[in-house]
């Protein structure tokens, strides 16, 4: 059985998007859930700030993906200003699932039914290797900041 075949279905979709984008990385399956940045960092053995959290917000009612460092929380006032909208709120789980096809705690930067406008926390560029969820709460993948920008076509902003 190939390494890809042993991945959860949503992670296989993420892997296909990575291959199509020319990104060479390996999705890792963790023995336990990595739903939070702290859980993921402990399982991987990296700093919490190197975790690239994939969060879905509603920006003026439209789902957007915000990639933020696990080292801090998103400041909604700063995010609203940074992306130039009137209002930002966390998306409910049902919106996260419909917009990404993935469950909270496993949302990857790619592999969604349709591309999402994406914003990337400027603090993530301070890490040589970032770790993002790969479509399932038990899967993660290493990426560079440049790879993250390439696969998401994201704008770099301040979120904290």
N, C-alpha and C positions, 0 to 999 in steps of 0.2 A: 504494500500500500504506500502511495506517495505521501510525502509530508503534507501537501495541500489537502489530500483526501481525508486526512485525519482531523482537519480543522472543522469547527462548527460551520454550518451553512453560511451565516452572515460574514464570517471571517474569510471564507473562500471567495465571496463577492468582493471583499476588500482586497484580497490578494490579486484578483483579476484586474481591479482598477490600478493597483500598484504596477503590475506587469505592463499594462497598457500605457502607463505614464513613464515607463523606463526606469522605475525605482527598484533597485536591488536591495531588498531587506527580507528578513525572515520573521514571520509571525510566530511568537512563542505562546504556547498554552501553559498557563499557570495552574498549579494544583488547587489553589483556592481563588476565590473571587478577588478582583482588584477594582471594586466599584468606587473606591475613594482613592485620592492621590496618595494618602498615607499608606493604605493597603498595597497599592501598586509599587510604591517606592520600597517598602519593606520586602516585598516578594522579589523585586528585581535587584535590590541592593544599590539604589541610586539615591541622590538627594530628592526630596519632595519637589523642589523647584524645577527639576528636570522632567517632571511629569507634565505632559501637554494635555490638560483637561479639555475635552470637547463638550462644550455646553451649548444648548440651544436656547435662544432668547426670542421673544417677539419684539421686533423693532417696528413701531407703528403698525402692529398687528401682523407683520410678515416674519416667518421664521428665518433666523440667521444663525450661523455657527460661529461661536467665539472660542478660539483656542487660547487658553490661559494657563499660566504657570501654576502648578499645584502649590507653589509657595505663598500664594495670597488669594484673596477673594476678589471677585469682580465688583468694582464700585459702579453702581448703576448710573449715578450722575456723570461720572467720568466717561463711562461707555456711551451714554446717550450723546454727550458732547462730541466724543471722538468719532462717532459714526454719522453724526449730523441728522439725528431724528428727534422727534418731539417726545417719544416715550419708549422705554425699554422695560420689559418684564420677563422673568423666567418663564419659559414655555412649560405647560403642563405635560405630564408623561404621555398623554395621548397625542399631543402635537409632536413631541420628540420622536415617537414611534412612527407617525405618519410621514414626517419630514425626512427622517433618516433611514427608516426600516430597521432601526436598531433600538435596543433597550437602554434606558439610562444606566450609566455605569459601564457601558460597552460601546458607546458612540465613538466611531472612528472619524478621522478627517475626510474620508472618502467612502465610497460604496453605497451612496444614497440613491434613492429612486431618481432624483433629479439634483443637479448641482445646487448647493446653497451658497448664498453670499457669505463669505468667510472673512473673519477678522482675527488677526494673530497678535497676541500679547508681545510687545516689544521685549519684555524680560526673557522670553524664551531664547532669544538669540545669544544669550550669555553661556549657553551650554553646548558642548561639542556634540553630545548625543542627547536627544529627547526621546521620551517614551510616551506613546499614545495608545489608547485602546484600539483594538483591531476588529470591532464589530460585535464583540461578545464580552461579558464581564470577566471571562477567564482568559482573554487573549490580549496581548500587547505586542507592539512592534517598535524597534528603534528607528529613528529618523534623524537626519540633520535638519537644522533650521532651513537651509536652502531646499531640501527635499520637501519639507512641509509647505513651504511657499509654492513650490512647483506643483504639487498635487492638488492644492486647494485654490491656487490663484488668489490667495488671501492678501488683504491689506494689513500692514503692520501698524498697530495703534497702541495707545496707552489704555489700560483697563483698570488700573488700581490707583 
